[in-house]
Amino acid sequence: MADDRISMPASQGGLVRYYNEYKSKIRVKPIHVVAFAVAVIVLEVLFRIL
């Protein structure tokens, strides 16, 4: 009997390597994002009241 199994070629198996050393030129601290979101919410509330 012949071997009926199908074998895949030896490769990376679909794994993708992403570069972890990517550095963005724009640095934003998390506190700034939270402060901006709170400011937008406060302005929205003020606009609805007025």
Secondary structure, DSSP 8 states (H G I E B T S, - for coil): ---------SS-TT-----TT---S----HHHHHHHHHHHHHHHHHHHH-
